Amino acid sequence: MARARSFRSSPSRSWPRRFVGWIIRAILWFLGLSILMVVIYRFVPPPITLTMIGDMVGGRSVHKDWMPLSEMDPNMARAAIAAEDGNFCRHHGFDFAAIQKALQGNEVGRKYRGGSTISQQTAKNVFLWQGRNWVRKGLEAYFTVLIETIWGKKRIMEVYLNVAETGIGTYGANAGAMRYFDHDASRMSVTEAARIAAVLPLPKGREATDPTGMVRRYGNRIAARTGPMQRAGFYGCLK
């Protein structure tokens, strides 16, 4: 009677399987932890971001003072939308028309505001690092889908206005208002909100109290947009 043969996996076969197993487990852990973080931050203010840590490592002090959206003057959210993402209430995280316009502008050498939405900027600011590379952009898209699904527009705007850099070492509209105007963000004029919004694209190189420079001119344009946009219903998701 023939003896049964026993087969054992050779090391050359087991290593690829183990490696694939590690990759699958790492992906599952990442998915689970990332979703858990997004759920937690739906209710809890993010305590710190990588950008803030970078400032502290560089020897800068960090100034931030969380303020709920319900307490913040509505002028601030309106100015942010007018300046950074006019279709914030109308898209689901990605403004493909703005992305296409930015790409076309880059092709012909013109400078356009980037195609990133407020949702994308919030995902980057809270969960990722600054800089431009395809890995970060891919993760940014992933977290954008998560926060659009789990947080909703009001929470996205609330977190954005509390973690966005509004000056050197200054984070959030409330800390920005106290830095520039000596009062908190619960009462802001259209002009004040617009000037803080004008700082957002380049917070380390602009000052909201610059009386005659580019910030004032850009702020005036933002302020002029807010009224017509409000009448046209561009802020409806914040009600």
C-alpha positions in Angstrom: 0.0 0.0 0.0 1.5 3.4 -1.0 2.4 5.7 1.8 0.7 9.1 1.8 3.0 11.9 1.2 3.0 15.1 3.2 3.7 18.4 1.5 5.0 21.4 3.3 5.1 24.9 1.8 8.6 25.8 0.8 10.0 29.1 2.3 10.0 30.6 -1.2 6.2 30.1 -1.3 5.4 31.1 2.2 7.1 34.5 2.2 5.0 36.0 -0.6 1.9 34.7 1.1 3.0 36.2 4.4 3.9 39.5 2.7 0.5 39.7 1.1 -1.1 38.9 4.4 0.8 41.7 6.1 -0.3 44.1 3.4 -3.9 43.1 3.8 -3.8 43.4 7.6 -2.1 46.8 7.3 -4.8 48.1 4.9 -7.6 46.8 7.2 -5.9 48.5 10.2 -5.6 51.7 8.4 -9.2 51.7 7.2 -10.5 50.9 10.7 -8.3 53.5 12.5 -9.0 56.2 9.9 -12.8 55.7 10.1 -12.6 55.7 13.9 -10.7 59.0 13.9 -13.2 60.6 11.5 -16.1 59.4 13.7 -14.4 60.8 16.9 -13.6 64.1 15.3 -17.3 64.3 14.3 -17.9 65.2 17.9 -14.5 66.1 19.4 -12.3 69.0 18.2 -9.0 67.7 16.7 -6.4 68.5 19.4 -3.5 69.1 17.1 -2.4 68.8 13.5 0.8 67.9 11.7 1.1 71.5 10.5 0.9 72.7 14.1 3.5 70.1 15.2 5.7 71.4 12.4 5.5 74.9 13.8 6.3 73.8 17.3 9.3 71.7 16.0 10.5 74.9 14.2 10.4 76.8 17.5 7.2 78.7 16.9 4.4 79.0 19.5 1.0 77.9 18.3 -2.1 80.0 19.1 -5.6 78.5 18.6 -8.9 78.9 20.4 -11.7 76.6 19.2 -15.1 78.3 18.6 -18.2 76.3 17.6 -19.7 77.4 14.3 -22.9 78.2 16.0 -21.1 80.9 18.0 -19.0 82.2 15.2 -20.2 85.2 13.2 -21.8 83.9 9.9 -19.8 86.4 8.0 -16.7 84.3 8.5 -18.1 81.1 6.9 -19.6 83.2 4.1 -16.2 84.9 3.4 -14.4 81.5 3.4 -16.8 80.1 0.8 -16.6 83.3 -1.3 -12.8 83.1 -1.2 -11.9 79.5 -1.3 -14.8 77.3 -2.6 -17.9 79.0 -4.1 -19.6 75.7 -4.7 -19.0 74.3 -1.2 -22.7 73.8 -0.6 -23.2 72.3 -4.1 -20.6 69.7 -4.4 -19.9 66.4 -2.6 -16.3 67.1 -1.7 -14.8 67.7 -5.2 -15.4 70.6 -7.5 -14.4 69.0 -10.8 -15.1 72.2 -12.9 -12.6 74.1 -10.7 -10.0 71.2 -10.9 -10.3 71.2 -14.7 -9.9 75.0 -14.9 -6.8 74.8 -12.7 -5.3 72.1 -14.8 -6.0 74.0 -18.0 -4.5 77.1 -16.5 -1.3 75.2 -15.5 -1.0 73.9 -19.1 -0.9 77.4 -20.6 1.3 78.8 -17.8 -1.4 80.9 -16.1 -1.8 80.9 -12.4 -5.2 79.9 -11.0 -6.4 79.2 -7.5 -6.0 75.5 -6.9 -8.9 73.2 -7.5 -9.0 72.0 -3.9 -12.3 72.5 -2.1 -12.8 73.4 1.6 -13.6 69.8 2.2 -10.3 68.7 0.7 -8.4 71.3 2.6 -10.0 70.2 5.8 -9.1 66.6 5.2 -5.5 67.6 4.5 -5.2 70.0 7.5 -6.7 67.6 10.0 -5.3 64.2 8.9 -2.3 64.7 6.7 0.7 66.9 6.0 1.4 69.9 3.7 3.1 69.5 0.4 2.3 68.2 -3.1 2.7 64.5 -4.0 0.4 61.8 -5.4 0.4 59.8 -2.2 -0.9 62.7 -0.1 -3.4 63.6 -2.8 -4.7 60.1 -2.8 -5.1 60.0 0.9 -6.7 63.5 0.8 -9.3 62.2 -1.6 -10.0 59.2 0.7 -10.4 61.4 3.8 -12.5 63.9 1.8 -15.0 61.2 1.0 -15.1 60.1 4.7 -15.7 63.5 6.1 -18.3 64.4 3.5 -20.1 61.1 4.4 -19.7 61.2 8.2 -19.4 64.9 9.2 -21.6 66.8 6.7 -21.1 70.4 5.6 -21.6 72.2 8.8 -19.1 70.1 10.7 -16.6 70.4 7.8 -16.9 74.2 7.9 -16.6 74.3 11.7 -13.4 72.2 11.7 -12.0 74.1 8.7 -12.5 77.5 10.4 -10.8 76.2 13.6 -7.7 74.5 12.1 -6.9 76.5 9.0 -3.8 78.6 9.4 -4.7 82.3 9.6 -1.2 83.7 10.3 2.2 82.6 11.4 1.6 80.2 14.3 -2.1 81.2 14.4 -4.8 78.6 13.7 -8.5 79.2 13.3 -10.7 82.2 12.6 -11.2 82.9 16.3 -7.4 83.1 17.0 -7.0 85.1 13.8 -9.7 87.6 14.9 -8.1 88.1 18.3 -4.7 88.5 16.6 -5.7 91.1 14.0 -8.8 92.8 15.4 -8.5 92.4 19.2 -11.9 90.6 19.6 -13.1 87.1 19.1 -14.9 85.7 16.0 -18.4 85.9 17.5 -18.7 89.4 16.1 -17.0 90.1 12.8 -17.8 92.7 10.1 -17.9 91.6 6.5 -14.6 93.4 5.9 -12.9 91.7 8.9 -14.1 88.2 7.8 -13.0 88.9 4.2 -9.6 90.0 5.3 -9.0 86.8 7.3 -10.3 84.8 4.3 -7.8 86.7 2.1 -5.0 85.4 4.3 -6.0 81.7 4.0 -4.1 80.9 0.7 -0.8 82.2 2.1 -1.0 82.5 5.9 2.7 82.8 6.5 3.1 85.7 4.0 0.0 87.8 4.6 -1.4 89.9 7.4 -5.1 90.7 7.7 -4.4 94.1 9.1 -2.3 95.3 6.1 -4.1 98.6 5.3 -3.0 99.1 1.7 -1.5 95.9 0.3 -2.8 92.9 -1.6 -4.8 91.6 1.4 -6.9 94.7 1.5 -7.6 94.6 -2.3 -8.4 90.9 -2.3 -10.4 91.2 0.9 -12.5 93.9 -0.7 -13.3 91.6 -3.6 -14.2 88.8 -1.3 -16.5 91.1 0.7 -18.2 92.3 -2.5 -19.0 88.7 -3.4 -20.6 87.7 -0.2 -23.9 89.6 -0.6 -24.7 88.4 -4.1 -23.7 84.8 -3.2 -26.0 84.9 -0.1 -28.9 86.1 -2.2 -28.2 83.4 -4.8 -28.4 80.7 -2.1 -24.7 79.6 -2.1 -24.7 79.3 1.7 -27.8 77.2 2.2 -26.0 74.2 3.7 -24.9 76.2 6.7 -28.4 77.1 7.9 
